[in-house]
Amino acid sequence: MTPKELYHHVDVAKSHLQIGQLEEALTHLELGFERRRPNMVFLGVDPAWDPLRSDPRFKDLLVRLKLPQAEESGDSQRAGAS
């Protein structure tokens, strides 16, 4: 396991997002996707990711993950509920 594999890219992405570093957050989400991190499944419903929902890269990532695309915080909380 390389040093890059010792942390969870999704957690690092969320840290970047919380301090307004959107590009860095997206980069780590892409790495998480490439490395098949299991916690990627929550991107479609976790309201923490709302600041990225309008970004084309984030939308594309949700499509590749086959996850629902919610536009707003309220929608993201209901996206998986039926």
C-alpha positions in Angstrom: 0.0 0.0 0.0 1.4 3.4 -1.0 1.3 6.5 1.2 -1.5 7.8 -1.1 -3.6 4.8 -0.2 -3.4 5.4 3.6 -6.1 8.1 3.7 -9.6 8.2 2.3 -9.9 10.6 -0.6 -13.6 11.3 0.2 -12.6 12.6 3.7 -9.9 14.7 2.3 -12.2 16.1 -0.4 -14.7 17.0 2.3 -12.0 18.8 4.3 -11.1 20.8 1.2 -14.7 21.6 0.5 -15.2 22.9 4.1 -12.5 25.5 3.5 -13.7 26.5 0.1 -11.2 24.7 -2.0 -13.6 23.3 -4.6 -11.1 22.2 -7.2 -9.0 20.3 -4.7 -12.2 18.6 -3.4 -13.2 17.5 -6.9 -9.7 16.2 -7.5 -9.8 14.0 -4.4 -13.3 12.8 -5.3 -12.0 11.8 -8.7 -9.2 9.9 -7.0 -11.7 8.2 -4.7 -13.7 7.1 -7.7 -10.5 5.7 -9.4 -9.6 3.8 -6.3 -13.2 2.6 -5.7 -13.6 4.0 -2.2 -16.8 2.6 -0.7 -17.9 5.8 0.9 -18.4 7.4 -2.5 -21.9 6.0 -2.4 -23.1 8.8 -0.2 -22.2 11.6 -2.6 -25.7 11.6 -4.0 -27.5 12.1 -0.7 -25.1 13.8 1.7 -26.0 17.5 1.9 -22.3 18.3 2.7 -21.7 18.0 -1.0 -24.4 20.6 -2.0 -21.8 23.3 -2.9 -20.5 21.0 -5.7 -23.9 19.9 -7.1 -24.0 22.5 -9.9 -20.4 21.6 -11.0 -20.3 19.6 -14.2 -17.4 17.4 -12.8 -19.5 16.5 -9.8 -22.6 15.8 -11.9 -20.5 13.6 -14.2 -19.1 11.8 -11.2 -22.6 11.0 -9.9 -23.5 9.6 -13.3 -20.4 7.4 -13.4 -21.3 6.2 -9.9 -24.9 5.7 -11.0 -26.1 7.8 -8.1 -29.1 10.1 -7.9 -28.5 13.8 -8.7 -30.1 16.1 -6.2 -30.0 19.9 -6.9 -30.6 21.3 -3.4 -30.1 20.4 0.2 -33.7 19.4 0.7 -33.7 17.3 -2.4 -30.4 15.6 -1.5 -31.9 14.4 1.8 -34.8 12.9 -0.1 -33.0 11.7 -3.2 -32.8 8.1 -2.1 -36.1 7.9 -0.3 -39.1 6.4 -2.2 
